[in-house]
């Protein structure tokens, strides 16, 4: 993990504290993953929220988390 990636993980942890972040090196799967500490309610899942998000880069993961926050806000999280 690079210094820039560490800084971005720290930023994500402070901005989106409901998630655990990890790097995985598995062929054919995204490299960066965010997993919620607590499961979502059925109505939140129905609105499009997910318990896990995986993306190739941390910047893509940050964008996905921001979009996910919008989904939860719309579903009256």
C-alpha positions as CSV (number, residue, x, y, z in Angstrom):
1,X,0.0,0.0,0.0
2,X,1.4,3.4,-1.0
3,X,1.4,6.5,1.3
4,X,-1.3,8.1,-0.8
5,X,-3.5,5.0,-0.4
6,X,-2.9,5.1,3.4
7,X,-4.0,8.7,3.5
8,X,-7.1,8.0,1.4
9,X,-8.0,5.0,3.6
10,X,-7.6,7.3,6.7
11,X,-9.9,9.9,5.0
12,X,-12.5,7.2,4.1
13,X,-12.4,5.9,7.6
14,X,-13.1,9.3,9.1
15,X,-15.7,10.2,6.4
16,X,-17.5,6.9,6.3
17,X,-16.9,5.2,9.7
18,X,-19.7,2.6,9.2
19,X,-17.4,0.7,6.9
20,X,-14.3,-1.6,7.3
21,X,-11.8,-1.2,4.4
22,X,-9.5,-3.8,3.0
23,X,-7.2,-4.5,0.1
24,X,-7.6,-7.9,-1.6
25,X,-5.3,-9.3,-4.3
26,X,-7.6,-11.9,-5.9
27,X,-7.6,-12.4,-9.7
28,X,-10.7,-11.1,-11.5
29,X,-12.0,-9.2,-8.4
30,X,-11.8,-5.6,-7.4
31,X,-8.7,-4.7,-5.3
32,X,-10.4,-2.4,-2.7
33,X,-13.4,-3.4,-0.6
34,X,-15.6,-1.7,2.0
35,X,-17.8,-3.9,4.2
36,X,-20.4,-2.4,6.5
37,X,-20.0,-3.2,10.2
38,X,-23.7,-3.6,10.7
39,X,-26.2,-5.1,8.2
40,X,-28.7,-2.9,6.4
41,X,-32.4,-3.1,6.8
42,X,-34.5,-4.7,4.0
43,X,-35.9,-1.3,2.9
44,X,-32.4,0.0,2.5
45,X,-31.4,-2.9,0.4
46,X,-34.5,-2.5,-1.7
47,X,-33.5,1.1,-2.3
48,X,-30.2,-0.1,-3.7
49,X,-27.9,0.0,-0.7
50,X,-25.3,-2.8,-0.3
51,X,-23.4,-4.3,2.6
52,X,-20.2,-4.6,0.6
53,X,-18.7,-2.4,-2.1
54,X,-15.7,-3.4,-4.2
55,X,-13.8,-1.2,-6.7
56,X,-10.5,-1.3,-8.6
57,X,-9.2,1.9,-7.1
58,X,-9.7,3.7,-3.9
59,X,-10.9,6.8,-5.7
60,X,-13.6,4.7,-7.4
61,X,-14.5,3.2,-3.9
62,X,-14.8,6.7,-2.5
63,X,-17.2,7.7,-5.3
64,X,-19.2,4.5,-4.7
65,X,-19.4,5.3,-0.9
66,X,-20.6,8.8,-1.6
67,X,-23.3,7.5,-4.0
68,X,-24.2,4.9,-1.3
69,X,-24.7,7.7,1.2
70,X,-27.1,9.4,-1.2
71,X,-29.1,6.1,-1.4
72,X,-29.3,5.8,2.4
73,X,-30.3,9.5,2.7
74,X,-33.1,9.0,0.2
75,X,-34.3,5.9,2.1
76,X,-34.4,8.0,5.3
77,X,-31.5,6.2,7.0
